[in-house]
Amino acid sequence: MDLPENLIEANTNAIGLEVLDINRDDIKALMWIEDDIYYFQNFDKRKLLQNKNVIFYSGKTYHKLKEDALIVENMVNAIYKDGKFYFKSYANANKIISLSDFFEEASNETIEEFAGNVIFELDLDWLKENSDTMIRKQITLIQKSQVIVSASPKKIKASAKKFNLDIEMENGKLKLPNDKKACKNILSFLNEQYYFGLISGKKFITNSKRDV
């Protein structure tokens, strides 16, 4: 498995990287490199210490944190070594590097299992008949990662709006439309493959670098 070019560049040309701006950049993961081994830790906004009443202990005295900071946990979610990517949780690893190219297409049986998720309202016959390679891979990813097991349809819909992605609701469930393009976009979003560009702030879909 080859790493994305931007991660390789972090090792070969670190001086050329942009300086992190916590107030502007959307942090996806933390990474450090030792002896050409890449270590990754998942990151989300809950680990940002901004505008919070936080105290820390230093020099035998407690102080109030006056600057923005972030929390680095004592754990590793994934490791890249000698061309191999090691991880325990698929869901966590897929947030760091898209793994869609490494999974097989969903069978009709897997699609039926996917359709049984309580958060969806969909036409099963249409989905099985119109699912191409990309749709079937996306469904496999969703089923294996279980990313939607505890998800709320309303929360998913609200989050999708941030990327100008409108997901209709029907009977309190997410409506998967009988339209291949719209269906692919929703499945990509559910696989957390939408993100904000760190520098431009533009919205992209993983791997394609395509504006949303």
Buried (B, 14 or more C-beta within 10 A) or exposed (E): EEBEEEBEEBEEEEEEEEEEEEEEBEBBBBBEEEEEEBBBBBBEEEBBBEEEEEEEEEEEEEEEEEEEBBEEEEEBBBEBEEEEBEBEEBBBBBBBBBBBEEBEBBEEEBBEEBBEBEBBBBBBEBBBEEBEEBBBBBBBBBBBBEBBEEBEBEEBBEBBEEBEBEBEEEEEBBBBBBEBEBBBBBBBBBBBBBBBEBEEEEBBBBEEEEEB
